[in-house]
Amino acid sequence: MITEIAQIDVKPGSEADFEAAVAKAREAFGRSKGFCGFELHKSIEKPQRYRLMVKWQTLENHTVDFRGSENFTEWRGLVGGFFAAPPDVEHTETVLTSQA
Amino acid sequence: MITEIAQIDVKPGSEADFEAAVAKAREAFGRSKGFCGFELHKSIEKPQRYRLMVKWQTLENHTVDFRGSENFTEWRGLVGGFFAAPPDVEHTETVLTSQA
């Protein structure tokens, strides 16, 4: 499993609408091959900055399957208008964990 | 609960030693007030880039309690020598989740 980390800066004042649009986009993600769940994080220091952390079974489930699908078109249709700039997207593998 | 996201670029060739040092630092985090666990993520696109995602009960558990403690000194003693630059640290709140 890999994590997609999308750093998204939204237009000032659009925060609540953006969050509602991401909630609506749950269905599009839920239909997507290899989707394992997401968390939407809001920055404390930069209140217009979000990070969408999406778990996928494989890298290709995001870069090929999702981006080539109608689910991606639906996602961008819901949230794209709130972006202040193109999202900065990176993928990671979890190499170590620690429990409290 | 909040998430500390520390973006850490390490010196080329030090990846394995850095990961071993983070494993050793589990104890220092485990002793820290408000610590709820961490994940170490390694970037797929930039193999010298890591993100340490640390869950804390409150922002102050990281910024005040941890940074002012001997646990922080121990952490930096273990990993600081591998840093290619000062880490870029941000804090987030989770505003939305979606399960597969």
N, CA and C atoms of all chains as a GROMACS GRO file, in nm:
protein
  600
    1MET      N    1   0.084  -0.120   0.000
    1MET     CA    2   0.000   0.000   0.000
    1MET      C    3   0.088   0.124   0.000
    2ILE      N    4   0.045   0.224  -0.075
    2ILE     CA    5   0.120   0.350  -0.081
    2ILE      C    6   0.027   0.466  -0.039
    3THR      N    7   0.089   0.576  -0.006
    3THR     CA    8   0.013   0.696   0.030
    3THR      C    9   0.038   0.806  -0.072
    4GLU      N   10  -0.068   0.858  -0.128
    4GLU     CA   11  -0.061   0.979  -0.210
    4GLU      C   12  -0.076   1.098  -0.117
    5ILE      N   13   0.018   1.190  -0.121
    5ILE     CA   14   0.006   1.312  -0.041
    5ILE      C   15  -0.013   1.429  -0.138
    6ALA      N   16  -0.132   1.483  -0.142
    6ALA     CA   17  -0.160   1.596  -0.230
    6ALA      C   18  -0.170   1.721  -0.144
    7GLN      N   19  -0.077   1.814  -0.166
    7GLN     CA   20  -0.083   1.943  -0.094
    7GLN      C   21  -0.164   2.040  -0.177
    8ILE      N   22  -0.273   2.088  -0.120
    8ILE     CA   23  -0.370   2.169  -0.194
    8ILE      C   24  -0.389   2.302  -0.123
    9ASP      N   25  -0.358   2.411  -0.192
    9ASP     CA   26  -0.388   2.545  -0.140
    9ASP      C   27  -0.517   2.593  -0.206
   10VAL      N   28  -0.614   2.633  -0.125
   10VAL     CA   29  -0.741   2.677  -0.180
   10VAL      C   30  -0.752   2.830  -0.177
   11LYS      N   31  -0.845   2.880  -0.256
   11LYS     CA   32  -0.866   3.026  -0.261
   11LYS      C   33  -0.920   3.075  -0.127
   12PRO      N   34  -0.873   3.191  -0.081
   12PRO     CA   35  -0.919   3.244   0.048
   12PRO      C   36  -1.072   3.252   0.054
   13GLY      N   37  -1.128   3.204   0.162
   13GLY     CA   38  -1.272   3.209   0.181
   13GLY      C   39  -1.346   3.088   0.128
   14SER      N   40  -1.275   2.999   0.057
   14SER     CA   41  -1.344   2.883  -0.003
   14SER      C   42  -1.328   2.756   0.081
   15GLU      N   43  -1.270   2.771   0.200
   15GLU     CA   44  -1.236   2.653   0.280
   15GLU      C   45  -1.358   2.562   0.306
   16ALA      N   46  -1.467   2.620   0.353
   16ALA     CA   47  -1.584   2.538   0.389
   16ALA      C   48  -1.643   2.470   0.265
   17ASP      N   49  -1.649   2.544   0.154
   17ASP     CA   50  -1.703   2.485   0.031
   17ASP      C   51  -1.611   2.375  -0.021
   18PHE      N   52  -1.481   2.396  -0.010
   18PHE     CA   53  -1.386   2.294  -0.052
   18PHE      C   54  -1.405   2.167   0.032
   19GLU      N   55  -1.416   2.184   0.162
   19GLU     CA   56  -1.432   2.066   0.249
   19GLU      C   57  -1.563   1.991   0.217
   20ALA      N   58  -1.668   2.064   0.186
   20ALA     CA   59  -1.794   2.000   0.150
   20ALA      C   60  -1.781   1.926   0.017
   21ALA      N   61  -1.703   1.983  -0.074
   21ALA     CA   62  -1.684   1.918  -0.205
   21ALA      C   63  -1.603   1.789  -0.189
   22VAL      N   64  -1.503   1.791  -0.101
   22VAL     CA   65  -1.425   1.669  -0.079
   22VAL      C   66  -1.515   1.561  -0.018
   23ALA      N   67  -1.605   1.602   0.071
   23ALA     CA   68  -1.698   1.505   0.129
   23ALA      C   69  -1.784   1.442   0.019
   24LYS      N   70  -1.829   1.525  -0.077
   24LYS     CA   71  -1.908   1.472  -0.189
   24LYS      C   72  -1.826   1.377  -0.275
   25ALA      N   73  -1.696   1.401  -0.283
   25ALA     CA   74  -1.609   1.321  -0.370
   25ALA      C   75  -1.580   1.184  -0.311
   26ARG      N   76  -1.623   1.159  -0.189
   26ARG     CA   77  -1.602   1.026  -0.129
   26ARG      C   78  -1.652   0.916  -0.220
   27GLU      N   79  -1.767   0.938  -0.284
   27GLU     CA   80  -1.825   0.834  -0.369
   27GLU      C   81  -1.735   0.802  -0.488
   28ALA      N   82  -1.681   0.906  -0.549
   28ALA     CA   83  -1.594   0.884  -0.665
   28ALA      C   84  -1.469   0.805  -0.624
   29PHE      N   85  -1.412   0.841  -0.509
   29PHE     CA   86  -1.296   0.764  -0.461
   29PHE      C   87  -1.338   0.620  -0.428
   30GLY      N   88  -1.454   0.607  -0.364
   30GLY     CA   89  -1.498   0.475  -0.322
   30GLY      C   90  -1.518   0.377  -0.437
   31ARG      N   91  -1.545   0.432  -0.556
   31ARG     CA   92  -1.563   0.348  -0.675
   31ARG      C   93  -1.430   0.314  -0.744
   32SER      N   94  -1.321   0.371  -0.694
   32SER     CA   95  -1.194   0.364  -0.768
   32SER      C   96  -1.114   0.240  -0.732
   33LYS      N   97  -1.055   0.179  -0.834
   33LYS     CA   98  -0.976   0.056  -0.818
   33LYS      C   99  -0.858   0.079  -0.724
   34GLY      N  100  -0.847  -0.007  -0.623
   34GLY     CA  101  -0.730   0.000  -0.534
   34GLY      C  102  -0.739   0.106  -0.426
   35PHE      N  103  -0.850   0.180  -0.418
   35PHE     CA  104  -0.865   0.285  -0.316
   35PHE      C  105  -0.881   0.221  -0.179
   36CYS      N  106  -0.802   0.268  -0.081
   36CYS     CA  107  -0.806   0.211   0.054
   36CYS      C  108  -0.845   0.313   0.161
   37GLY      N  109  -0.885   0.434   0.121
   37GLY     CA  110  -0.926   0.533   0.220
   37GLY      C  111  -0.847   0.662   0.209
   38PHE      N  112  -0.905   0.772   0.258
   38PHE     CA  113  -0.830   0.899   0.262
   38PHE      C  114  -0.855   0.973   0.392
   39GLU      N  115  -0.765   1.065   0.421
   39GLU     CA  116  -0.783   1.162   0.530
   39GLU      C  117  -0.757   1.300   0.469
   40LEU      N  118  -0.844   1.396   0.501
   40LEU     CA  119  -0.819   1.534   0.461
   40LEU      C  120  -0.767   1.608   0.584
   41HIS      N  121  -0.646   1.661   0.572
   41HIS     CA  122  -0.583   1.736   0.682
   41HIS      C  123  -0.579   1.884   0.648
   42LYS      N  124  -0.608   1.966   0.749
   42LYS     CA  125  -0.602   2.112   0.732
   42LYS      C  126  -0.484   2.166   0.812
   43SER      N  127  -0.401   2.245   0.750
   43SER     CA  128  -0.285   2.300   0.818
   43SER      C  129  -0.324   2.397   0.927
   44ILE      N  130  -0.256   2.388   1.040
   44ILE     CA  131  -0.279   2.483   1.149
   44ILE      C  132  -0.208   2.615   1.120
   45GLU      N  133  -0.087   2.607   1.065
   45GLU     CA  134  -0.008   2.730   1.040
   45GLU      C  135  -0.057   2.807   0.917
   46LYS      N  136  -0.109   2.734   0.817
   46LYS     CA  137  -0.151   2.797   0.691
   46LYS      C  138  -0.294   2.754   0.662
   47PRO      N  139  -0.394   2.828   0.710
   47PRO     CA  140  -0.532   2.780   0.709
   47PRO      C  141  -0.594   2.760   0.571
   48GLN      N  142  -0.528   2.804   0.464
   48GLN     CA  143  -0.581   2.774   0.330
   48GLN      C  144  -0.514   2.652   0.269
   49ARG      N  145  -0.427   2.586   0.348
   49ARG     CA  146  -0.352   2.470   0.296
   49ARG      C  147  -0.407   2.340   0.353
   50TYR      N  148  -0.432   2.246   0.262
   50TYR     CA  149  -0.479   2.112   0.299
   50TYR      C  150  -0.380   2.008   0.248
   51ARG      N  151  -0.387   1.893   0.311
   51ARG     CA  152  -0.319   1.776   0.255
   51ARG      C  153  -0.421   1.663   0.249
   52LEU      N  154  -0.443   1.615   0.129
   52LEU     CA  155  -0.528   1.498   0.112
   52LEU      C  156  -0.434   1.377   0.107
   53MET      N  157  -0.450   1.289   0.205
   53MET     CA  158  -0.365   1.170   0.216
   53MET      C  159  -0.451   1.051   0.173
   54VAL      N  160  -0.419   0.996   0.058
   54VAL     CA  161  -0.500   0.887   0.002
   54VAL      C  162  -0.418   0.759   0.001
   55LYS      N  163  -0.476   0.653   0.056
   55LYS     CA  164  -0.412   0.522   0.052
   55LYS      C  165  -0.460   0.446  -0.070
   56TRP      N  166  -0.363   0.393  -0.147
   56TRP     CA  167  -0.391   0.312  -0.265
   56TRP      C  168  -0.316   0.180  -0.252
   57GLN      N  169  -0.372   0.075  -0.312
   57GLN     CA  170  -0.302  -0.054  -0.306
   57GLN      C  171  -0.168  -0.046  -0.380
   58THR      N  172  -0.166   0.018  -0.495
   58THR     CA  173  -0.041   0.033  -0.572
   58THR      C  174  -0.030   0.176  -0.624
   59LEU      N  175   0.092   0.215  -0.663
   59LEU     CA  176   0.114   0.347  -0.722
   59LEU      C  177   0.029   0.366  -0.848
   60GLU      N  178   0.022   0.260  -0.928
   60GLU     CA  179  -0.051   0.268  -1.056
   60GLU      C  180  -0.202   0.285  -1.035
   61ASN      N  181  -0.253   0.237  -0.921
   61ASN     CA  182  -0.396   0.258  -0.893
   61ASN      C  183  -0.427   0.408  -0.890
   62HIS      N  184  -0.330   0.490  -0.849
   62HIS     CA  185  -0.352   0.635  -0.852
   62HIS      C  186  -0.313   0.696  -0.987
   63THR      N  187  -0.187   0.669  -1.026
   63THR     CA  188  -0.132   0.744  -1.140
   63THR      C  189  -0.194   0.702  -1.274
   64VAL      N  190  -0.235   0.576  -1.284
   64VAL     CA  191  -0.289   0.527  -1.411
   64VAL      C  192  -0.441   0.507  -1.400
   65ASP      N  193  -0.482   0.419  -1.308
   65ASP     CA  194  -0.624   0.381  -1.300
   65ASP      C  195  -0.711   0.502  -1.264
   66PHE      N  196  -0.678   0.570  -1.153
   66PHE     CA  197  -0.763   0.680  -1.108
   66PHE      C  198  -0.757   0.799  -1.204
   67ARG      N  199  -0.633   0.839  -1.238
   67ARG     CA  200  -0.620   0.958  -1.323
   67ARG      C  201  -0.679   0.938  -1.462
   68GLY      N  202  -0.690   0.812  -1.505
   68GLY     CA  203  -0.748   0.785  -1.636
   68GLY      C  204  -0.897   0.758  -1.633
   69SER      N  205  -0.957   0.774  -1.516
   69SER     CA  206  -1.097   0.734  -1.501
   69SER      C  207  -1.193   0.852  -1.494
   70GLU      N  208  -1.319   0.820  -1.508
   70GLU     CA  209  -1.422   0.924  -1.493
   70GLU      C  210  -1.431   0.970  -1.347
   71ASN      N  211  -1.386   0.885  -1.255
   71ASN     CA  212  -1.386   0.926  -1.114
   71ASN      C  213  -1.296   1.047  -1.092
   72PHE      N  214  -1.183   1.050  -1.166
   72PHE     CA  215  -1.092   1.164  -1.156
   72PHE      C  216  -1.159   1.290  -1.212
   73THR      N  217  -1.226   1.273  -1.326
   73THR     CA  218  -1.297   1.387  -1.386
   73THR      C  219  -1.401   1.441  -1.287
   74GLU      N  220  -1.472   1.350  -1.220
   74GLU     CA  221  -1.573   1.392  -1.122
   74GLU      C  222  -1.508   1.464  -1.004
   75TRP      N  223  -1.395   1.408  -0.955
   75TRP     CA  224  -1.321   1.469  -0.843
   75TRP      C  225  -1.278   1.611  -0.878
   76ARG      N  226  -1.216   1.626  -0.995
   76ARG     CA  227  -1.168   1.759  -1.034
   76ARG      C  228  -1.284   1.856  -1.059
   77GLY      N  229  -1.394   1.802  -1.108
   77GLY     CA  230  -1.511   1.888  -1.129
   77GLY      C  231  -1.565   1.942  -0.997
   78LEU      N  232  -1.557   1.859  -0.893
   78LEU     CA  233  -1.608   1.900  -0.763
   78LEU      C  234  -1.516   2.002  -0.694
   79VAL      N  235  -1.385   1.980  -0.702
   79VAL     CA  236  -1.292   2.059  -0.619
   79VAL      C  237  -1.203   2.156  -0.696
   80GLY      N  238  -1.186   2.134  -0.827
   80GLY     CA  239  -1.088   2.210  -0.904
   80GLY      C  240  -1.107   2.361  -0.896
   81GLY      N  241  -1.232   2.405  -0.889
   81GLY     CA  242  -1.260   2.548  -0.886
   81GLY      C  243  -1.212   2.618  -0.759
   82PHE      N  244  -1.182   2.540  -0.656
   82PHE     CA  245  -1.136   2.599  -0.530
   82PHE      C  246  -0.984   2.607  -0.520
   83PHE      N  247  -0.912   2.542  -0.613
   83PHE     CA  248  -0.766   2.539  -0.606
   83PHE      C  249  -0.709   2.678  -0.634
   84ALA      N  250  -0.615   2.720  -0.549
   84ALA     CA  251  -0.544   2.846  -0.575
   84ALA      C  252  -0.426   2.824  -0.669
   85ALA      N  253  -0.384   2.698  -0.682
   85ALA     CA  254  -0.271   2.660  -0.768
   85ALA      C  255  -0.284   2.510  -0.792
   86PRO      N  256  -0.212   2.459  -0.893
   86PRO     CA  257  -0.216   2.312  -0.912
   86PRO      C  258  -0.164   2.241  -0.786
   87PRO      N  259  -0.229   2.134  -0.742
   87PRO     CA  260  -0.182   2.062  -0.624
   87PRO      C  261  -0.041   2.006  -0.645
   88ASP      N  262   0.031   1.995  -0.536
   88ASP     CA  263   0.164   1.937  -0.536
   88ASP      C  264   0.148   1.793  -0.485
   89VAL      N  265   0.174   1.696  -0.571
   89VAL     CA  266   0.144   1.556  -0.538
   89VAL      C  267   0.270   1.473  -0.528
   90GLU      N  268   0.279   1.396  -0.423
   90GLU     CA  269   0.392   1.305  -0.403
   90GLU      C  270   0.338   1.173  -0.349
   91HIS      N  271   0.414   1.066  -0.367
   91HIS     CA  272   0.373   0.935  -0.317
   91HIS      C  273   0.479   0.884  -0.221
   92THR      N  274   0.432   0.812  -0.119
   92THR     CA  275   0.526   0.762  -0.018
   92THR      C  276   0.496   0.615   0.015
   93GLU      N  277   0.598   0.551   0.068
   93GLU     CA  278   0.583   0.418   0.128
   93GLU      C  279   0.610   0.433   0.277
   94THR      N  280   0.534   0.362   0.360
   94THR     CA  281   0.558   0.365   0.504
   94THR      C  282   0.670   0.267   0.537
   95VAL      N  283   0.778   0.318   0.596
   95VAL     CA  284   0.892   0.231   0.624
   95VAL      C  285   0.905   0.194   0.771
   96LEU      N  286   0.832   0.266   0.859
   96LEU     CA  287   0.847   0.243   1.003
   96LEU      C  288   0.726   0.303   1.074
   97THR      N  289   0.680   0.235   1.178
   97THR     CA  290   0.573   0.292   1.259
   97THR      C  291   0.608   0.275   1.407
   98SER      N  292   0.545   0.359   1.489
   98SER     CA  293   0.562   0.348   1.634
   98SER      C  294   0.429   0.376   1.701
   99GLN      N  295   0.388   0.289   1.789
   99GLN     CA  296   0.264   0.309   1.864
   99GLN      C  297   0.296   0.374   1.998
  100ALA      N  298   0.204   0.451   2.050
  100ALA     CA  299   0.224   0.513   2.182
  100ALA      C  300   0.221   0.405   2.290
  101MET      N  301  -0.666   1.556   1.871
  101MET     CA  302  -0.536   1.506   1.827
  101MET      C  303  -0.491   1.581   1.702
  102ILE      N  304  -0.362   1.609   1.695
  102ILE     CA  305  -0.308   1.679   1.578
  102ILE      C  306  -0.196   1.593   1.518
  103THR      N  307  -0.162   1.626   1.394
  103THR     CA  308  -0.052   1.556   1.327
  103THR      C  309   0.060   1.654   1.299
  104GLU      N  310   0.179   1.620   1.344
  104GLU     CA  311   0.300   1.693   1.304
  104GLU      C  312   0.352   1.627   1.177
  105ILE      N  313   0.371   1.706   1.072
  105ILE     CA  314   0.430   1.653   0.949
  105ILE      C  315   0.567   1.717   0.933
  106ALA      N  316   0.671   1.638   0.954
  106ALA     CA  317   0.808   1.688   0.938
  106ALA      C  318   0.864   1.633   0.808
  107GLN      N  319   0.894   1.723   0.714
  107GLN     CA  320   0.956   1.681   0.588
  107GLN      C  321   1.107   1.687   0.607
  108ILE      N  322   1.171   1.573   0.590
  108ILE     CA  323   1.314   1.561   0.621
  108ILE      C  324   1.388   1.510   0.498
  109ASP      N  325   1.483   1.590   0.448
  109ASP     CA  326   1.572   1.544   0.340
  109ASP      C  327   1.702   1.500   0.405
  110VAL      N  328   1.745   1.378   0.374
  110VAL     CA  329   1.869   1.328   0.434
  110VAL      C  330   1.982   1.332   0.332
  111LYS      N  331   2.104   1.323   0.384
  111LYS     CA  332   2.221   1.324   0.297
  111LYS      C  333   2.224   1.198   0.211
  112PRO      N  334   2.264   1.210   0.084
  112PRO     CA  335   2.268   1.093  -0.004
  112PRO      C  336   2.349   0.980   0.057
  113GLY      N  337   2.294   0.860   0.053
  113GLY     CA  338   2.363   0.743   0.105
  113GLY      C  339   2.339   0.715   0.252
  114SER      N  340   2.271   0.807   0.320
  114SER     CA  341   2.249   0.788   0.465
  114SER      C  342   2.110   0.732   0.497
  115GLU      N  343   2.037   0.692   0.393
  115GLU     CA  344   1.897   0.652   0.413
  115GLU      C  345   1.883   0.538   0.514
  116ALA      N  346   1.961   0.432   0.499
  116ALA     CA  347   1.946   0.316   0.588
  116ALA      C  348   1.984   0.353   0.732
  117ASP      N  349   2.090   0.431   0.748
  117ASP     CA  350   2.132   0.472   0.882
  117ASP      C  351   2.028   0.564   0.946
  118PHE      N  352   1.972   0.652   0.866
  118PHE     CA  353   1.866   0.740   0.917
  118PHE      C  354   1.747   0.658   0.963
  119GLU      N  355   1.705   0.562   0.884
  119GLU     CA  356   1.588   0.480   0.922
  119GLU      C  357   1.617   0.402   1.051
  120ALA      N  358   1.739   0.352   1.066
  120ALA     CA  359   1.775   0.280   1.189
  120ALA      C  360   1.774   0.375   1.309
  121ALA      N  361   1.817   0.498   1.287
  121ALA     CA  362   1.819   0.596   1.396
  121ALA      C  363   1.677   0.633   1.439
  122VAL      N  364   1.586   0.645   1.342
  122VAL     CA  365   1.447   0.674   1.377
  122VAL      C  366   1.388   0.558   1.458
  123ALA      N  367   1.424   0.436   1.421
  123ALA     CA  368   1.376   0.320   1.497
  123ALA      C  369   1.425   0.328   1.642
  124LYS      N  370   1.550   0.369   1.660
  124LYS     CA  371   1.604   0.384   1.796
  124LYS      C  372   1.532   0.494   1.873
  125ALA      N  373   1.487   0.595   1.801
  125ALA     CA  374   1.423   0.710   1.866
  125ALA      C  375   1.282   0.679   1.913
  126ARG      N  376   1.232   0.560   1.880
  126ARG     CA  377   1.097   0.524   1.927
  126ARG      C  378   1.085   0.540   2.079
  127GLU      N  379   1.189   0.504   2.151
  127GLU     CA  380   1.182   0.510   2.297
  127GLU      C  381   1.166   0.654   2.346
  128ALA      N  382   1.243   0.745   2.286
  128ALA     CA  383   1.235   0.886   2.328
  128ALA      C  384   1.094   0.941   2.301
  129PHE      N  385   1.037   0.906   2.185
  129PHE     CA  386   0.900   0.949   2.158
  129PHE      C  387   0.803   0.884   2.255
  130GLY      N  388   0.825   0.756   2.281
  130GLY     CA  389   0.734   0.681   2.368
  130GLY      C  390   0.724   0.739   2.509
  131ARG      N  391   0.832   0.805   2.552
  131ARG     CA  392   0.834   0.867   2.685
  131ARG      C  393   0.771   1.006   2.686
  132SER      N  394   0.735   1.057   2.570
  132SER     CA  395   0.697   1.198   2.559
  132SER      C  396   0.549   1.221   2.588
  133LYS      N  397   0.521   1.328   2.659
  133LYS     CA  398   0.385   1.364   2.698
  133LYS      C  399   0.297   1.387   2.576
  134GLY      N  400   0.182   1.318   2.571
  134GLY     CA  401   0.087   1.343   2.462
  134GLY      C  402   0.118   1.271   2.334
  135PHE      N  403   0.226   1.193   2.330
  135PHE     CA  404   0.262   1.120   2.207
  135PHE      C  405   0.161   1.009   2.179
  136CYS      N  406   0.112   1.004   2.053
  136CYS     CA  407   0.011   0.904   2.017
  136CYS      C  408   0.057   0.811   1.905
  137GLY      N  409   0.182   0.820   1.864
  137GLY     CA  410   0.232   0.731   1.759
  137GLY      C  411   0.290   0.807   1.641
  138PHE      N  412   0.374   0.741   1.563
  138PHE     CA  413   0.425   0.804   1.440
  138PHE      C  414   0.434   0.704   1.327
  139GLU      N  415   0.439   0.756   1.205
  139GLU     CA  416   0.470   0.679   1.086
  139GLU      C  417   0.585   0.751   1.014
  140LEU      N  418   0.683   0.674   0.970
  140LEU     CA  419   0.789   0.731   0.886
  140LEU      C  420   0.760   0.691   0.742
  141HIS      N  421   0.741   0.792   0.657
  141HIS     CA  422   0.712   0.769   0.516
  141HIS      C  423   0.833   0.807   0.432
  142LYS      N  424   0.861   0.726   0.331
  142LYS     CA  425   0.971   0.754   0.238
  142LYS      C  426   0.912   0.789   0.102
  143SER      N  427   0.956   0.898   0.045
  143SER     CA  428   0.904   0.942  -0.084
  143SER      C  429   0.944   0.846  -0.194
  144ILE      N  430   0.850   0.818  -0.284
  144ILE     CA  431   0.881   0.734  -0.400
  144ILE      C  432   0.953   0.816  -0.506
  145GLU      N  433   0.910   0.941  -0.527
  145GLU     CA  434   0.969   1.025  -0.631
  145GLU      C  435   1.106   1.080  -0.592
  146LYS      N  436   1.126   1.106  -0.462
  146LYS     CA  437   1.252   1.168  -0.414
  146LYS      C  438   1.307   1.080  -0.302
  147PRO      N  439   1.392   0.982  -0.334
  147PRO     CA  440   1.429   0.878  -0.238
  147PRO      C  441   1.508   0.927  -0.117
  148GLN      N  442   1.555   1.050  -0.116
  148GLN     CA  443   1.621   1.102   0.004
  148GLN      C  444   1.524   1.182   0.091
  149ARG      N  445   1.398   1.185   0.052
  149ARG     CA  446   1.298   1.264   0.126
  149ARG      C  447   1.207   1.174   0.209
  150TYR      N  448   1.193   1.211   0.335
  150TYR     CA  449   1.106   1.140   0.427
  150TYR      C  450   1.002   1.237   0.483
  151ARG      N  451   0.893   1.178   0.530
  151ARG     CA  452   0.799   1.255   0.610
  151ARG      C  453   0.772   1.177   0.738
  152LEU      N  454   0.803   1.239   0.849
  152LEU     CA  455   0.771   1.179   0.977
  152LEU      C  456   0.637   1.238   1.020
  153MET      N  457   0.538   1.153   1.032
  153MET     CA  458   0.402   1.196   1.070
  153MET      C  459   0.380   1.153   1.215
  154VAL      N  460   0.375   1.250   1.303
  154VAL     CA  461   0.365   1.220   1.446
  154VAL      C  462   0.230   1.269   1.498
  155LYS      N  463   0.159   1.180   1.566
  155LYS     CA  464   0.031   1.218   1.627
  155LYS      C  465   0.057   1.260   1.772
  156TRP      N  466   0.004   1.378   1.807
  156TRP     CA  467   0.013   1.432   1.942
  156TRP      C  468  -0.128   1.466   1.991
  157GLN      N  469  -0.147   1.456   2.123
  157GLN     CA  470  -0.279   1.492   2.176
  157GLN      C  471  -0.310   1.640   2.152
  158THR      N  472  -0.212   1.727   2.171
  158THR     CA  473  -0.231   1.870   2.149
  158THR      C  474  -0.109   1.927   2.075
  159LEU      N  475  -0.126   2.044   2.014
  159LEU     CA  476  -0.015   2.113   1.948
  159LEU      C  477   0.099   2.139   2.045
  160GLU      N  478   0.065   2.180   2.166
  160GLU     CA  479   0.166   2.215   2.267
  160GLU      C  480   0.246   2.093   2.312
  161ASN      N  481   0.186   1.974   2.304
  161ASN     CA  482   0.263   1.853   2.337
  161ASN      C  483   0.387   1.841   2.248
  162HIS      N  484   0.376   1.890   2.124
  162HIS     CA  485   0.494   1.890   2.037
  162HIS      C  486   0.578   2.016   2.054
  163THR      N  487   0.513   2.131   2.037
  163THR     CA  488   0.590   2.256   2.026
  163THR      C  489   0.652   2.300   2.159
  164VAL      N  490   0.588   2.266   2.270
  164VAL     CA  491   0.638   2.308   2.401
  164VAL      C  492   0.698   2.190   2.477
  165ASP      N  493   0.614   2.089   2.503
  165ASP     CA  494   0.657   1.978   2.589
  165ASP      C  495   0.773   1.900   2.526
  166PHE      N  496   0.754   1.856   2.401
  166PHE     CA  497   0.857   1.772   2.340
  166PHE      C  498   0.983   1.853   2.310
  167ARG      N  499   0.964   1.969   2.246
  167ARG     CA  500   1.082   2.047   2.206
  167ARG      C  501   1.162   2.098   2.325
  168GLY      N  502   1.096   2.108   2.441
  168GLY     CA  503   1.166   2.154   2.560
  168GLY      C  504   1.222   2.040   2.644
  169SER      N  505   1.212   1.919   2.595
  169SER     CA  506   1.248   1.803   2.678
  169SER      C  507   1.381   1.741   2.637
  170GLU      N  508   1.432   1.656   2.726
  170GLU     CA  509   1.552   1.579   2.692
  170GLU      C  510   1.523   1.477   2.583
  171ASN      N  511   1.396   1.440   2.567
  171ASN     CA  512   1.361   1.346   2.459
  171ASN      C  513   1.392   1.408   2.322
  172PHE      N  514   1.368   1.540   2.309
  172PHE     CA  515   1.400   1.610   2.184
  172PHE      C  516   1.551   1.612   2.161
  173THR      N  517   1.626   1.638   2.267
  173THR     CA  518   1.772   1.637   2.256
  173THR      C  519   1.821   1.500   2.210
  174GLU      N  520   1.760   1.395   2.267
  174GLU     CA  521   1.799   1.259   2.228
  174GLU      C  522   1.764   1.232   2.082
  175TRP      N  523   1.643   1.274   2.041
  175TRP     CA  524   1.598   1.257   1.903
  175TRP      C  525   1.695   1.324   1.806
  176ARG      N  526   1.725   1.450   1.833
  176ARG     CA  527   1.814   1.523   1.742
  176ARG      C  528   1.956   1.466   1.743
  177GLY      N  529   1.996   1.414   1.858
  177GLY     CA  530   2.128   1.351   1.866
  177GLY      C  531   2.135   1.226   1.779
  178LEU      N  532   2.025   1.154   1.771
  178LEU     CA  533   2.022   1.031   1.691
  178LEU      C  534   2.016   1.060   1.541
  179VAL      N  535   1.936   1.158   1.501
  179VAL     CA  536   1.907   1.175   1.358
  179VAL      C  537   1.966   1.302   1.294
  180GLY      N  538   2.001   1.400   1.376
  180GLY     CA  539   2.040   1.532   1.323
  180GLY      C  540   2.156   1.525   1.224
  181GLY      N  541   2.249   1.434   1.246
  181GLY     CA  542   2.365   1.424   1.159
  181GLY      C  543   2.333   1.378   1.018
  182PHE      N  544   2.214   1.323   0.998
  182PHE     CA  545   2.176   1.275   0.865
  182PHE      C  546   2.098   1.380   0.784
  183PHE      N  547   2.056   1.487   0.850
  183PHE     CA  548   1.975   1.590   0.781
  183PHE      C  549   2.059   1.662   0.676
  184ALA      N  550   2.004   1.676   0.556
  184ALA     CA  551   2.069   1.755   0.451
  184ALA      C  552   2.033   1.903   0.467
  185ALA      N  553   1.927   1.932   0.541
  185ALA     CA  554   1.879   2.070   0.564
  185ALA      C  555   1.789   2.065   0.687
  186PRO      N  556   1.761   2.179   0.748
  186PRO     CA  557   1.666   2.177   0.860
  186PRO      C  558   1.530   2.124   0.815
  187PRO      N  559   1.467   2.036   0.892
  187PRO     CA  560   1.336   1.983   0.853
  187PRO      C  561   1.231   2.095   0.840
  188ASP      N  562   1.137   2.071   0.753
  188ASP     CA  563   1.025   2.162   0.732
  188ASP      C  564   0.906   2.103   0.808
  189VAL      N  565   0.862   2.173   0.913
  189VAL     CA  566   0.762   2.116   1.004
  189VAL      C  567   0.631   2.193   0.997
  190GLU      N  568   0.521   2.121   0.985
  190GLU     CA  569   0.388   2.181   0.984
  190GLU      C  570   0.296   2.092   1.068
  191HIS      N  571   0.188   2.150   1.116
  191HIS     CA  572   0.091   2.075   1.197
  191HIS      C  573  -0.045   2.081   1.130
  192THR      N  574  -0.119   1.971   1.141
  192THR     CA  575  -0.250   1.966   1.077
  192THR      C  576  -0.355   1.907   1.171
  193GLU      N  577  -0.478   1.940   1.138
  193GLU     CA  578  -0.594   1.877   1.201
  193GLU      C  579  -0.666   1.796   1.094
  194THR      N  580  -0.715   1.678   1.130
  194THR     CA  581  -0.790   1.597   1.035
  194THR      C  582  -0.934   1.647   1.033
  195VAL      N  583  -0.981   1.688   0.914
  195VAL     CA  584  -1.116   1.745   0.906
  195VAL      C  585  -1.216   1.650   0.842
  196LEU      N  586  -1.166   1.544   0.775
  196LEU     CA  587  -1.256   1.454   0.703
  196LEU      C  588  -1.183   1.324   0.677
  197THR      N  589  -1.255   1.212   0.685
  197THR     CA  590  -1.195   1.083   0.649
  197THR      C  591  -1.293   1.006   0.560
  198SER      N  592  -1.237   0.913   0.485
  198SER     CA  593  -1.319   0.825   0.402
  198SER      C  594  -1.260   0.686   0.406
  199GLN      N  595  -1.342   0.588   0.433
  199GLN     CA  596  -1.297   0.449   0.432
  199GLN      C  597  -1.330   0.386   0.297
  200ALA      N  598  -1.248   0.288   0.257
  200ALA     CA  599  -1.273   0.219   0.131
  200ALA      C  600  -1.401   0.136   0.144
   0.00000   0.00000   0.00000
